[in-house]
């Protein structure tokens, strides 16, 4: 029991990091799937990163100094195909699933550390 208690912080940390990487990969894929499609540049420029305890997904489709991704997502741009708020919508649609993934990864790591 003492060993499990001692290992718990590292186990939780591993579970969180694994879960956040899974969330990042899924969020990025989901955003790509629903982003507007003009010539594919926007979808190719959607990227993600895990920074500490946060997942960050970005989209930049810049050509000749004009950021099409920002124009569509945040400004007055209209999405002819796909979802205008592709980053937000993909996150909102998957919040519950991702929370479960994090919980499962933490639980899995705690079990490996001796918690039953």
N, CA, C and O atoms as CSV, one atom per row, in Angstrom:
chain,resi,resn,atom,element,x,y,z
A,1,UNK,N,N,0.824,-1.204,0.000
A,1,UNK,CA,C,0.000,0.000,0.000
A,1,UNK,C,C,0.862,1.260,0.000
A,1,UNK,O,O,0.571,2.227,-0.704
A,2,UNK,N,N,1.923,1.232,0.798
A,2,UNK,CA,C,2.827,2.390,0.876
A,2,UNK,C,C,3.482,2.652,-0.478
A,2,UNK,O,O,3.662,3.804,-0.874
A,3,UNK,N,N,3.838,1.579,-1.186
A,3,UNK,CA,C,4.444,1.740,-2.511
A,3,UNK,C,C,3.449,2.387,-3.482
A,3,UNK,O,O,3.817,3.259,-4.269
A,4,UNK,N,N,2.199,1.956,-3.416
A,4,UNK,CA,C,1.170,2.505,-4.305
A,4,UNK,C,C,0.964,3.998,-4.037
A,4,UNK,O,O,0.818,4.789,-4.969
A,5,UNK,N,N,0.955,4.369,-2.767
A,5,UNK,CA,C,0.794,5.783,-2.416
A,5,UNK,C,C,1.972,6.598,-2.942
A,5,UNK,O,O,1.792,7.689,-3.482
A,6,UNK,N,N,3.171,6.061,-2.779
A,6,UNK,CA,C,4.372,6.762,-3.229
A,6,UNK,C,C,4.386,6.925,-4.748
A,6,UNK,O,O,4.846,7.949,-5.254
A,7,UNK,N,N,3.892,5.939,-5.470
A,7,UNK,CA,C,3.908,5.975,-6.929
A,7,UNK,C,C,2.710,6.706,-7.543
A,7,UNK,O,O,2.698,6.976,-8.744
A,8,UNK,N,N,1.720,7.020,-6.738
A,8,UNK,CA,C,0.486,7.626,-7.259
A,8,UNK,C,C,0.719,8.936,-8.027
A,8,UNK,O,O,0.167,9.088,-9.118
A,9,UNK,N,N,1.504,9.883,-7.514
A,9,UNK,CA,C,1.674,11.133,-8.277
A,9,UNK,C,C,2.255,10.912,-9.675
A,9,UNK,O,O,1.792,11.515,-10.643
A,10,UNK,N,N,3.265,10.051,-9.781
A,10,UNK,CA,C,3.853,9.776,-11.100
A,10,UNK,C,C,2.855,9.048,-11.997
A,10,UNK,O,O,2.785,9.311,-13.198
A,11,UNK,N,N,2.095,8.144,-11.419
A,11,UNK,CA,C,1.104,7.400,-12.196
A,11,UNK,C,C,0.030,8.338,-12.735
A,11,UNK,O,O,-0.356,8.241,-13.900
A,12,UNK,N,N,-0.447,9.239,-11.897
A,12,UNK,CA,C,-1.462,10.205,-12.330
A,12,UNK,C,C,-0.896,11.093,-13.440
A,12,UNK,O,O,-1.570,11.367,-14.433
A,13,UNK,N,N,0.333,11.531,-13.259
A,13,UNK,CA,C,0.979,12.376,-14.271
A,13,UNK,C,C,1.096,11.653,-15.614
A,13,UNK,O,O,0.802,12.235,-16.658
A,14,UNK,N,N,1.521,10.396,-15.591
A,14,UNK,CA,C,1.617,9.614,-16.828
A,14,UNK,C,C,0.247,9.458,-17.487
A,14,UNK,O,O,0.111,9.605,-18.702
A,15,UNK,N,N,-0.757,9.162,-16.678
A,15,UNK,CA,C,-2.111,9.006,-17.219
A,15,UNK,C,C,-2.620,10.285,-17.852
A,15,UNK,O,O,-3.231,10.260,-18.921
A,16,UNK,N,N,-2.367,11.404,-17.189
A,16,UNK,CA,C,-2.812,12.694,-17.739
A,16,UNK,C,C,-2.105,12.978,-19.058
A,16,UNK,O,O,-2.748,13.370,-20.032
A,17,UNK,N,N,-0.798,12.787,-19.100
A,17,UNK,CA,C,-0.056,13.078,-20.327
A,17,UNK,C,C,-0.488,12.177,-21.485
A,17,UNK,O,O,-0.637,12.644,-22.615
A,18,UNK,N,N,-0.686,10.900,-21.207
A,18,UNK,CA,C,-1.162,9.983,-22.251
A,18,UNK,C,C,-2.546,10.410,-22.731
A,18,UNK,O,O,-2.806,10.472,-23.933
A,19,UNK,N,N,-3.421,10.701,-21.789
A,19,UNK,CA,C,-4.779,11.127,-22.141
A,19,UNK,C,C,-4.790,12.415,-22.939
A,19,UNK,O,O,-5.534,12.538,-23.912
A,20,UNK,N,N,-3.972,13.378,-22.536
A,20,UNK,CA,C,-3.932,14.648,-23.253
A,20,UNK,C,C,-3.379,14.480,-24.673
A,20,UNK,O,O,-3.845,15.143,-25.599
A,21,UNK,N,N,-2.404,13.610,-24.845
A,21,UNK,CA,C,-1.895,13.343,-26.201
A,21,UNK,C,C,-2.995,12.709,-27.065
A,21,UNK,O,O,-3.145,13.051,-28.238
A,22,UNK,N,N,-3.755,11.789,-26.477
A,22,UNK,CA,C,-4.868,11.172,-27.212
A,22,UNK,C,C,-5.920,12.218,-27.586
A,22,UNK,O,O,-6.434,12.219,-28.705
A,23,UNK,N,N,-6.236,13.106,-26.642
A,23,UNK,CA,C,-7.201,14.176,-26.903
A,23,UNK,C,C,-6.689,15.076,-28.023
A,23,UNK,O,O,-7.436,15.423,-28.938
A,24,UNK,N,N,-5.417,15.453,-27.948
A,24,UNK,CA,C,-4.831,16.316,-28.978
A,24,UNK,C,C,-4.953,15.683,-30.356
A,24,UNK,O,O,-5.373,16.335,-31.312
A,25,UNK,N,N,-4.588,14.419,-30.453
A,25,UNK,CA,C,-4.645,13.726,-31.746
A,25,UNK,C,C,-6.072,13.645,-32.283
A,25,UNK,O,O,-6.305,13.839,-33.476
A,26,UNK,N,N,-7.024,13.358,-31.396
A,26,UNK,CA,C,-8.412,13.237,-31.826
A,26,UNK,C,C,-8.994,14.597,-32.194
A,26,UNK,O,O,-9.690,14.721,-33.201
A,27,UNK,N,N,-8.711,15.628,-31.376
A,27,UNK,CA,C,-9.226,16.969,-31.646
A,27,UNK,C,C,-8.707,17.460,-32.994
A,27,UNK,O,O,-9.457,18.021,-33.793
A,28,UNK,N,N,-7.430,17.245,-33.231
A,28,UNK,CA,C,-6.838,17.653,-34.496
A,28,UNK,C,C,-7.529,16.934,-35.661
A,28,UNK,O,O,-7.893,17.570,-36.650
A,29,UNK,N,N,-7.707,15.634,-35.549
A,29,UNK,CA,C,-8.361,14.860,-36.608
A,29,UNK,C,C,-9.803,15.306,-36.824
A,29,UNK,O,O,-10.250,15.448,-37.962
A,30,UNK,N,N,-10.526,15.527,-35.733
A,30,UNK,CA,C,-11.925,15.957,-35.836
A,30,UNK,C,C,-12.025,17.340,-36.485
A,30,UNK,O,O,-12.895,17.566,-37.326
A,31,UNK,N,N,-11.144,18.262,-36.103
A,31,UNK,CA,C,-11.160,19.608,-36.688
A,31,UNK,C,C,-10.844,19.550,-38.175
A,31,UNK,O,O,-11.466,20.248,-38.975
A,32,UNK,N,N,-9.888,18.728,-38.539
A,32,UNK,CA,C,-9.535,18.564,-39.965
A,32,UNK,C,C,-10.731,18.041,-40.748
A,32,UNK,O,O,-11.012,18.507,-41.852
A,33,UNK,N,N,-11.429,17.073,-40.173
A,33,UNK,CA,C,-12.573,16.467,-40.865
A,33,UNK,C,C,-13.699,17.457,-41.156
A,33,UNK,O,O,-14.368,17.342,-42.183
A,34,UNK,N,N,-13.920,18.434,-40.264
A,34,UNK,CA,C,-15.067,19.333,-40.449
A,34,UNK,C,C,-14.673,20.733,-40.910
A,34,UNK,O,O,-15.549,21.566,-41.141
A,35,UNK,N,N,-13.380,21.011,-41.050
A,35,UNK,CA,C,-12.935,22.336,-41.495
A,35,UNK,C,C,-13.396,22.597,-42.924
A,35,UNK,O,O,-13.547,21.666,-43.715
A,36,UNK,N,N,-13.618,23.872,-43.250
A,36,UNK,CA,C,-13.968,24.205,-44.629
A,36,UNK,C,C,-12.895,23.701,-45.594
A,36,UNK,O,O,-11.704,23.694,-45.282
A,37,UNK,N,N,-13.344,23.289,-46.754
A,37,UNK,CA,C,-12.429,22.763,-47.762
A,37,UNK,C,C,-12.546,23.599,-49.027
A,37,UNK,O,O,-13.551,23.558,-49.737
A,38,UNK,N,N,-11.501,24.348,-49.283
A,38,UNK,CA,C,-11.442,25.117,-50.528
A,38,UNK,C,C,-10.416,24.444,-51.436
A,38,UNK,O,O,-10.760,23.916,-52.493
A,39,UNK,N,N,-9.150,24.469,-51.010
A,39,UNK,CA,C,-8.110,23.786,-51.785
A,39,UNK,C,C,-7.278,22.847,-50.914
A,39,UNK,O,O,-6.274,22.307,-51.377
A,40,UNK,N,N,-7.682,22.644,-49.660
A,40,UNK,CA,C,-6.999,21.723,-48.761
A,40,UNK,C,C,-5.948,22.366,-47.885
A,40,UNK,O,O,-5.465,21.737,-46.943
A,41,UNK,N,N,-5.580,23.613,-48.172
A,41,UNK,CA,C,-4.529,24.283,-47.405
A,41,UNK,C,C,-4.906,24.416,-45.931
A,41,UNK,O,O,-4.085,24.138,-45.057
A,42,UNK,N,N,-6.119,24.829,-45.651
A,42,UNK,CA,C,-6.548,25.003,-44.265
A,42,UNK,C,C,-6.461,23.692,-43.495
A,42,UNK,O,O,-5.908,23.651,-42.396
A,43,UNK,N,N,-6.991,22.648,-44.051
A,43,UNK,CA,C,-6.977,21.358,-43.364
A,43,UNK,C,C,-5.549,20.854,-43.129
A,43,UNK,O,O,-5.280,20.213,-42.114
A,44,UNK,N,N,-4.646,21.135,-44.048
A,44,UNK,CA,C,-3.252,20.722,-43.899
A,44,UNK,C,C,-2.535,21.509,-42.806
A,44,UNK,O,O,-1.523,21.048,-42.277
A,45,UNK,N,N,-3.040,22.674,-42.468
A,45,UNK,CA,C,-2.356,23.544,-41.515
A,45,UNK,C,C,-2.945,23.494,-40.103
A,45,UNK,O,O,-2.577,24.312,-39.259
A,46,UNK,N,N,-3.832,22.571,-39.837
A,46,UNK,CA,C,-4.362,22.401,-38.483
A,46,UNK,C,C,-3.372,21.540,-37.712
A,46,UNK,O,O,-3.040,20.431,-38.129
A,47,UNK,N,N,-2.909,22.061,-36.590
A,47,UNK,CA,C,-1.875,21.384,-35.820
A,47,UNK,C,C,-2.242,21.410,-34.341
A,47,UNK,O,O,-3.070,22.214,-33.913
A,48,UNK,N,N,-1.628,20.536,-33.576
A,48,UNK,CA,C,-1.916,20.476,-32.153
A,48,UNK,C,C,-0.673,20.270,-31.321
A,48,UNK,O,O,0.356,19.804,-31.811
A,49,UNK,N,N,-0.786,20.628,-30.036
A,49,UNK,CA,C,0.329,20.480,-29.110
A,49,UNK,C,C,-0.229,20.343,-27.694
A,49,UNK,O,O,-1.274,20.903,-27.362
A,50,UNK,N,N,0.488,19.591,-26.876
A,50,UNK,CA,C,0.160,19.500,-25.448
A,50,UNK,C,C,1.175,20.361,-24.717
A,50,UNK,O,O,2.381,20.138,-24.818
A,51,UNK,N,N,0.680,21.347,-23.978
A,51,UNK,CA,C,1.536,22.254,-23.212
A,51,UNK,C,C,1.121,22.170,-21.757
A,51,UNK,O,O,0.116,22.749,-21.347
A,52,UNK,N,N,1.916,21.434,-20.978
A,52,UNK,CA,C,1.562,21.243,-19.578
A,52,UNK,C,C,0.277,20.460,-19.466
A,52,UNK,O,O,0.205,19.302,-19.877
A,53,UNK,N,N,-0.744,21.096,-18.904
A,53,UNK,CA,C,-2.042,20.446,-18.738
A,53,UNK,C,C,-3.079,20.967,-19.727
A,53,UNK,O,O,-4.284,20.841,-19.506
A,54,UNK,N,N,-2.595,21.551,-20.817
A,54,UNK,CA,C,-3.501,22.098,-21.826
A,54,UNK,C,C,-3.215,21.506,-23.193
A,54,UNK,O,O,-2.077,21.185,-23.534
A,55,UNK,N,N,-4.277,21.373,-23.961
A,55,UNK,CA,C,-4.164,20.956,-25.355
A,55,UNK,C,C,-4.473,22.186,-26.193
A,55,UNK,O,O,-5.477,22.865,-25.980
A,56,UNK,N,N,-3.595,22.460,-27.147
A,56,UNK,CA,C,-3.770,23.626,-28.011
A,56,UNK,C,C,-3.841,23.160,-29.465
A,56,UNK,O,O,-2.949,22.466,-29.954
A,57,UNK,N,N,-4.900,23.550,-30.130
A,57,UNK,CA,C,-5.066,23.248,-31.544
A,57,UNK,C,C,-5.068,24.581,-32.288
A,57,UNK,O,O,-5.793,25.505,-31.921
A,58,UNK,N,N,-4.255,24.670,-33.327
A,58,UNK,CA,C,-4.156,25.905,-34.093
A,58,UNK,C,C,-4.421,25.627,-35.567
A,58,UNK,O,O,-4.247,24.513,-36.061
A,59,UNK,N,N,-4.845,26.677,-36.243
A,59,UNK,CA,C,-5.076,26.587,-37.684
A,59,UNK,C,C,-4.593,27.880,-38.321
A,59,UNK,O,O,-5.046,28.968,-37.964
A,60,UNK,N,N,-3.686,27.753,-39.248
A,60,UNK,CA,C,-3.182,28.897,-39.993
A,60,UNK,C,C,-3.064,28.507,-41.446
A,60,UNK,O,O,-2.339,27.577,-41.799
A,61,UNK,N,N,-3.763,29.206,-42.261
A,61,UNK,CA,C,-3.670,28.988,-43.705
A,61,UNK,C,C,-3.355,30.349,-44.310
A,61,UNK,O,O,-4.255,31.075,-44.733
A,62,UNK,N,N,-2.081,30.685,-44.346
A,62,UNK,CA,C,-1.645,32.007,-44.785
A,62,UNK,C,C,-1.121,31.944,-46.210
A,62,UNK,O,O,-0.293,31.102,-46.558
A,63,UNK,N,N,-1.622,32.844,-47.006
A,63,UNK,CA,C,-1.141,32.978,-48.384
A,63,UNK,C,C,-1.082,34.472,-48.700
A,63,UNK,O,O,-2.069,35.190,-48.537
A,64,UNK,N,N,0.066,34.922,-49.146
A,64,UNK,CA,C,0.282,36.338,-49.482
A,64,UNK,C,C,-0.101,37.256,-48.319
A,64,UNK,O,O,-0.693,38.316,-48.522
A,65,UNK,N,N,0.245,36.833,-47.095
A,65,UNK,CA,C,-0.015,37.653,-45.913
A,65,UNK,C,C,-1.447,37.605,-45.398
A,65,UNK,O,O,-1.763,38.270,-44.411
A,66,UNK,N,N,-2.311,36.844,-46.033
A,66,UNK,CA,C,-3.721,36.746,-45.621
A,66,UNK,C,C,-3.945,35.415,-44.919
A,66,UNK,O,O,-3.657,34.359,-45.482
A,67,UNK,N,N,-4.456,35.459,-43.694
A,67,UNK,CA,C,-4.703,34.239,-42.923
A,67,UNK,C,C,-6.150,33.804,-43.123
A,67,UNK,O,O,-7.062,34.295,-42.458
A,68,UNK,N,N,-6.335,32.890,-44.038
A,68,UNK,CA,C,-7.664,32.372,-44.367
A,68,UNK,C,C,-8.310,31.686,-43.156
A,68,UNK,O,O,-9.514,31.819,-42.937
A,69,UNK,N,N,-7.519,30.962,-42.379
A,69,UNK,CA,C,-8.059,30.250,-41.211
A,69,UNK,C,C,-8.673,31.235,-40.220
A,69,UNK,O,O,-9.785,31.024,-39.736
A,70,UNK,N,N,-7.954,32.300,-39.922
A,70,UNK,CA,C,-8.472,33.315,-38.991
A,70,UNK,C,C,-9.720,33.971,-39.581
A,70,UNK,O,O,-10.719,34.157,-38.886
A,71,UNK,N,N,-9.658,34.315,-40.848
A,71,UNK,CA,C,-10.778,34.964,-41.512
A,71,UNK,C,C,-12.043,34.117,-41.421
A,71,UNK,O,O,-13.120,34.639,-41.132
A,72,UNK,N,N,-11.922,32.839,-41.660
A,72,UNK,CA,C,-13.082,31.948,-41.603
A,72,UNK,C,C,-13.547,31.757,-40.168
A,72,UNK,O,O,-14.729,31.935,-39.871
A,73,UNK,N,N,-12.624,31.392,-39.266
A,73,UNK,CA,C,-12.990,30.997,-37.907
A,73,UNK,C,C,-13.403,32.166,-37.024
A,73,UNK,O,O,-14.356,32.055,-36.253
A,74,UNK,N,N,-12.693,33.290,-37.130
A,74,UNK,CA,C,-12.895,34.391,-36.186
A,74,UNK,C,C,-13.506,35.650,-36.790
A,74,UNK,O,O,-14.008,36.500,-36.056
A,75,UNK,N,N,-13.473,35.782,-38.086
A,75,UNK,CA,C,-13.897,37.026,-38.703
A,75,UNK,C,C,-15.162,36.799,-39.529
A,75,UNK,O,O,-15.972,35.929,-39.210
A,76,UNK,N,N,-15.322,37.568,-40.565
A,76,UNK,CA,C,-16.559,37.571,-41.339
A,76,UNK,C,C,-16.601,36.531,-42.450
A,76,UNK,O,O,-17.562,36.490,-43.218
A,77,UNK,N,N,-15.583,35.696,-42.547
A,77,UNK,CA,C,-15.547,34.701,-43.615
A,77,UNK,C,C,-16.706,33.722,-43.529
A,77,UNK,O,O,-17.148,33.348,-42.443
A,78,UNK,N,N,-17.176,33.326,-44.662
A,78,UNK,CA,C,-18.266,32.345,-44.722
A,78,UNK,C,C,-17.682,31.015,-45.194
A,78,UNK,O,O,-16.908,30.964,-46.149
A,79,UNK,N,N,-18.061,29.963,-44.519
A,79,UNK,CA,C,-17.621,28.623,-44.909
A,79,UNK,C,C,-18.564,28.091,-45.969
A,79,UNK,O,O,-19.733,27.823,-45.691
A,80,UNK,N,N,-18.061,27.938,-47.177
A,80,UNK,CA,C,-18.879,27.408,-48.267
A,80,UNK,C,C,-19.122,25.923,-48.024
A,80,UNK,O,O,-20.234,25.430,-48.211
A,81,UNK,N,N,-18.081,25.218,-47.609
A,81,UNK,CA,C,-18.201,23.817,-47.228
A,81,UNK,C,C,-17.623,23.680,-45.827
A,81,UNK,O,O,-16.789,24.490,-45.423
A,82,UNK,N,N,-18.045,22.686,-45.094
A,82,UNK,CA,C,-17.496,22.464,-43.757
A,82,UNK,C,C,-18.080,23.395,-42.710
A,82,UNK,O,O,-19.055,24.103,-42.960
A,83,UNK,N,N,-17.477,23.383,-41.553
A,83,UNK,CA,C,-17.948,24.110,-40.374
A,83,UNK,C,C,-17.107,25.360,-40.143
A,83,UNK,O,O,-15.884,25.271,-40.035
A,84,UNK,N,N,-17.751,26.525,-40.066
A,84,UNK,CA,C,-17.043,27.795,-39.846
A,84,UNK,C,C,-16.217,27.764,-38.559
A,84,UNK,O,O,-15.045,28.139,-38.579
A,85,UNK,N,N,-16.787,27.335,-37.469
A,85,UNK,CA,C,-16.099,27.280,-36.167
A,85,UNK,C,C,-15.567,25.861,-35.931
A,85,UNK,O,O,-15.872,25.237,-34.915
A,86,UNK,N,N,-14.770,25.364,-36.881
A,86,UNK,CA,C,-14.307,23.977,-36.874
A,86,UNK,C,C,-13.522,23.595,-35.629
A,86,UNK,O,O,-13.595,22.444,-35.199
A,87,UNK,N,N,-12.770,24.524,-35.031
A,87,UNK,CA,C,-12.023,24.199,-33.813
A,87,UNK,C,C,-12.968,24.085,-32.617
A,87,UNK,O,O,-12.865,23.150,-31.822
A,88,UNK,N,N,-13.879,25.034,-32.498
A,88,UNK,CA,C,-14.814,25.045,-31.370
A,88,UNK,C,C,-15.805,23.890,-31.437
A,88,UNK,O,O,-16.032,23.197,-30.446
A,89,UNK,N,N,-16.386,23.692,-32.603
A,89,UNK,CA,C,-17.416,22.658,-32.760
A,89,UNK,C,C,-16.829,21.276,-32.489
A,89,UNK,O,O,-17.447,20.460,-31.804
A,90,UNK,N,N,-15.646,21.014,-33.023
A,90,UNK,CA,C,-15.043,19.696,-32.799
A,90,UNK,C,C,-14.771,19.471,-31.314
A,90,UNK,O,O,-14.906,18.347,-30.831
A,91,UNK,N,N,-14.393,20.512,-30.585
A,91,UNK,CA,C,-14.163,20.381,-29.140
A,91,UNK,C,C,-15.484,20.157,-28.400
A,91,UNK,O,O,-15.574,19.274,-27.548
A,92,UNK,N,N,-16.492,20.942,-28.718
A,92,UNK,CA,C,-17.780,20.830,-28.036
A,92,UNK,C,C,-18.420,19.457,-28.256
A,92,UNK,O,O,-19.043,18.910,-27.346
A,93,UNK,N,N,-18.270,18.911,-29.438
A,93,UNK,CA,C,-18.882,17.626,-29.751
A,93,UNK,C,C,-18.191,16.453,-29.061
A,93,UNK,O,O,-18.770,15.371,-28.962
A,94,UNK,N,N,-16.977,16.648,-28.589
A,94,UNK,CA,C,-16.195,15.532,-28.057
A,94,UNK,C,C,-15.774,15.676,-26.604
A,94,UNK,O,O,-15.066,14.812,-26.088
A,95,UNK,N,N,-16.186,16.739,-25.933
A,95,UNK,CA,C,-15.790,17.005,-24.544
A,95,UNK,C,C,-15.993,15.811,-23.616
A,95,UNK,O,O,-15.080,15.427,-22.885
A,96,UNK,N,N,-17.161,15.239,-23.645
A,96,UNK,CA,C,-17.475,14.120,-22.761
A,96,UNK,C,C,-16.607,12.903,-23.029
A,96,UNK,O,O,-16.124,12.254,-22.101
A,97,UNK,N,N,-16.414,12.604,-24.292
A,97,UNK,CA,C,-15.578,11.467,-24.686
A,97,UNK,C,C,-14.148,11.676,-24.190
A,97,UNK,O,O,-13.527,10.753,-23.661
A,98,UNK,N,N,-13.637,12.876,-24.360
A,98,UNK,CA,C,-12.261,13.156,-23.962
A,98,UNK,C,C,-12.091,13.110,-22.445
A,98,UNK,O,O,-11.065,12.641,-21.953
A,99,UNK,N,N,-13.075,13.587,-21.710
A,99,UNK,CA,C,-13.009,13.517,-20.243
A,99,UNK,C,C,-12.927,12.058,-19.793
A,99,UNK,O,O,-12.178,11.725,-18.875
A,100,UNK,N,N,-13.697,11.200,-20.440
A,100,UNK,CA,C,-13.665,9.769,-20.132
A,100,UNK,C,C,-12.300,9.174,-20.466
A,100,UNK,O,O,-11.780,8.362,-19.702
A,101,UNK,N,N,-11.719,9.563,-21.586
A,101,UNK,CA,C,-10.400,9.075,-21.960
A,101,UNK,C,C,-9.366,9.435,-20.891
A,101,UNK,O,O,-8.545,8.600,-20.509
A,102,UNK,N,N,-9.410,10.672,-20.415
A,102,UNK,CA,C,-8.464,11.098,-19.374
A,102,UNK,C,C,-8.658,10.268,-18.109
A,102,UNK,O,O,-7.694,9.780,-17.519
A,103,UNK,N,N,-9.890,10.120,-17.711
A,103,UNK,CA,C,-10.205,9.331,-16.519
A,103,UNK,C,C,-9.695,7.893,-16.673
A,103,UNK,O,O,-9.098,7.343,-15.748
A,104,UNK,N,N,-9.926,7.295,-17.828
A,104,UNK,CA,C,-9.494,5.910,-18.072
A,104,UNK,C,C,-7.973,5.773,-18.039
A,104,UNK,O,O,-7.450,4.805,-17.485
A,105,UNK,N,N,-7.263,6.731,-18.624
A,105,UNK,CA,C,-5.802,6.668,-18.644
A,105,UNK,C,C,-5.220,6.818,-17.235
A,105,UNK,O,O,-4.255,6.138,-16.886
A,106,UNK,N,N,-5.797,7.696,-16.437
A,106,UNK,CA,C,-5.334,7.863,-15.055
A,106,UNK,C,C,-5.588,6.580,-14.269
A,106,UNK,O,O,-4.718,6.109,-13.536
A,107,UNK,N,N,-6.778,6.024,-14.426
A,107,UNK,CA,C,-7.122,4.782,-13.735
A,107,UNK,C,C,-6.186,3.644,-14.142
A,107,UNK,O,O,-5.747,2.865,-13.296
A,108,UNK,N,N,-5.884,3.552,-15.427
A,108,UNK,CA,C,-4.993,2.505,-15.935
A,108,UNK,C,C,-3.595,2.627,-15.297
A,108,UNK,O,O,-3.008,1.627,-14.885
A,109,UNK,N,N,-3.078,3.843,-15.223
A,109,UNK,CA,C,-1.753,4.051,-14.642
A,109,UNK,C,C,-1.745,3.795,-13.139
A,109,UNK,O,O,-0.769,3.270,-12.604
A,110,UNK,N,N,-2.825,4.164,-12.457
A,110,UNK,CA,C,-2.907,3.894,-11.020
A,110,UNK,C,C,-2.942,2.389,-10.752
A,110,UNK,O,O,-2.339,1.919,-9.787
A,111,UNK,N,N,-3.629,1.645,-11.582
A,111,UNK,CA,C,-3.664,0.183,-11.431
A,111,UNK,C,C,-2.263,-0.398,-11.630
A,111,UNK,O,O,-1.858,-1.296,-10.891
A,112,UNK,N,N,-1.528,0.098,-12.611
A,112,UNK,CA,C,-0.157,-0.366,-12.828
A,112,UNK,C,C,0.721,-0.073,-11.606
A,112,UNK,O,O,1.658,-0.814,-11.311
A,113,UNK,N,N,0.403,1.020,-10.903
A,113,UNK,CA,C,1.194,1.418,-9.736
A,113,UNK,C,C,0.778,0.683,-8.461
A,113,UNK,O,O,1.365,0.900,-7.401
A,114,UNK,N,N,-0.227,-0.181,-8.561
A,114,UNK,CA,C,-0.608,-0.977,-7.404
A,114,UNK,C,C,-1.962,-0.654,-6.812
A,114,UNK,O,O,-2.375,-1.300,-5.849
A,115,UNK,N,N,-2.667,0.323,-7.355
A,115,UNK,CA,C,-4.011,0.629,-6.871
A,115,UNK,C,C,-4.997,-0.303,-7.545
A,115,UNK,O,O,-4.945,-0.498,-8.759
A,116,UNK,N,N,-5.875,-0.866,-6.780
A,116,UNK,CA,C,-6.849,-1.801,-7.335
A,116,UNK,C,C,-8.198,-1.288,-7.089
A,116,UNK,O,O,-9.180,-1.922,-7.475
